Amino acid sequence: MRLAGRHLWLGLATAPIVGFFALPILYLVAVSLKTKDDVLDGHFFPTAPTLANWPTAFEAANVVGFILNSVVVSLLAGLLTIVLGLPSAYAVLRLKIGGKWLSDVTLSSYMAPPIVALIPLFFLLKATGLLDTRAGLVLIYGFANVPVAFWLLTPFLRRIPVEIEEAAAMDGAGPLRTLLQIVVPIIAPGIVATFIIVTVLSYNELLFASAFTFSDATRTLPVGISLFQGDRLVNFGQMAAASLAGIAPVYLIALFMQRYLVSGLAHGAVK
Amino acid sequence: MTAFTVDLPRIGESRHSPRSAVLLQRFGRALWIAPVLLALAVTTLYPTVFLLALAVSKSTLGKPFRGFVGIKHFATTLQDPVFLSAIGKSIAYALSTSLLQLALGFLIALLFTSLLKAGRFLTSVVLLPLMTPPVMVGVAWKLILAPAGGLLNGTLISYGLISQPISFLGDPILAWLAIAVADLWQWTPFIVILCFAALSTIPDGVHEAALVDGANSWQRFWHITLPLVAAPLSSIYLLKLILSFKLFDLVYILTFGGPGFATTSAGFSIYRRAIEQFDVGRAAAETIVYGLVIGLATLPVVRLHQRFERREI
């Protein structure tokens, strides 16, 4: 009985918290189902639910194109980040190359706000002809997230017993082979978690994307959505529909990968 | 470490004379960290040098470095009340919202920890705001706070609490509150997850021992739980502080810096100066000033964190 009472109490405390964190997304869903008049009504539920906003949002703006740009750019950037970050994290931790200064510099570089790099990177992309290209964004995001990957991967690497790698070295495997054939399979969940996190960071990024892209062919989703409100007549229903379509890919990832994600975030940051 | 790490540099030894083998070794070792050095060069070293050069020159987005102007941009920046107040607001915002979110996130994590299995499920649920692009967070909150027809105004009016809709984003203080609420919505879950992880590292036996000794729940919290998670909490605060200093997206979507310049954060101000007014020389000077201010503002937290960490060893 006492246990049941305790659970009831905890449940009552939890409900408003979960409600608060669910509300904005649920409201986006509700607004996306409202007619234009209904939106200006101030009620949560649509009085005459309609799906009309969904197709019109996709017609009004190149939403599919924006999502595709975001998906392509963030996936490639995520891959680049892992390819750059994994060997360095391994080298610093296990091969004792670079030492403490490298991890310190890598981490502190992430503390500078991205606005610092905005102007110089603008000129770099302009000089290399990569301004307003998806390749330019891939390179920038790929490089910029290396500290994050470094930081998230290190605890996973640290937990591998050194003996396993020693055994591989005894058998004549070089460090690169040890990394690829022994270490990578063991920490695969950590690599997946790190990949997802850096990919989502790129998918959600607005500052660089809005400064470095200016045509529909390269605009990412956050930039595309922010354009919706540039119009004098903001169509809230369409904006909500387009936003939900853009969130969907990330939520699907989160749904399938939640276990990896929580452990990836948890191990990366609390050290 | 062990024989393993000592043995590694001997790659290719048999095929080369000792001296070239040493060189090859060095090169091979440097190759391992070349990627991260390249990334640091592109995202940190090059921008810093370039910014310094821009800050002392007459530059536009179209034509950089059209002449040396010395410290003129720095002088203008330090005398610009709008920018200085933007910096002040950014610092106040970062320090206070991070502290609030840390407290709230820690409380929720404590609650979830006592829910055991359900708690693990809930930590996954609160992952969603973190995964939501800040732009969409802004859109969702803009819809809720809209003066005409927003959910909040509609609800307040239908309960008779107000008679006229309130323009939440049109009032300087309410607009900051709106940004803070959206920020809290987005980032508190992240803090919950990190605090949850920190709490789960406390061995079970510690609490049981205290329970046997007759400590009540407040004493256990104050004398056991809190000291054990002080170091991770300070590092979480530092992390959130850094994220808050980067505030841009929510301002961009919710208020675009307005009304007037009321919610213009330092980052947003620099963005507009550079990308909309093309005055990159002055924007570069502002960036450097802001970077230094962030460094100074986070220094006490870094020191505190170091103190907690040392105490643990």
Interface residues (C-beta under 8 A of the other chain):
Chain A: L10 A13 T14 I17 V18 F20 F21 L23 P24 I25 Y27 L28 V31 V39 L40 D41 G42 H43 F44 V83 L84 G85 P87 S88 Y90 A91 V92 R94 L95 K96 I97 G98 L102 V105 T106 S109 Y110 M111 A112 P113 P114 I115 V116 A117 L118 I119 P120 L121 F122 F123 L124 L139 I140 G142 F143 A144 V146 P147 F150 V162 E165 E166 A169 G174 P175 V200 Y203 N204 L206 L207 S210 A211 L221 P222 I225 S226 F228 Q229 F236 M239 A240 S243 G246 I247 V250 Y251 I253 A254 Q258 R259 L261 V262 L265 A266 H267 A269 V270 K271
Chain B: M1 T2 A3 F4 T5 D7 L8 I11 R29 A30 W32 I33 P35 V36 L38 A39 L40 V42 T43 T44 Y46 P47 T48 F50 L51 L54 L61 P64 I108 L111 F112 S114 L115 A118 R120 L122 T123 S124 V125 V126 L127 L128 P129 M131 T132 P133 P134 V135 M136 V137 V139 A140 W141 K142 L143 I144 A146 A148 G149 G150 L151 N153 G154 T155 I157 S158 W185 P189 F190 I193 L194 F196 A197 A198 T201 P232 S235 I236 L239 I242 F245 K246 F248 D249 Y252 I253 G267 I270 Y271 A274 I275 V280 A283 A284 T287 Y290 G291 I294 T298
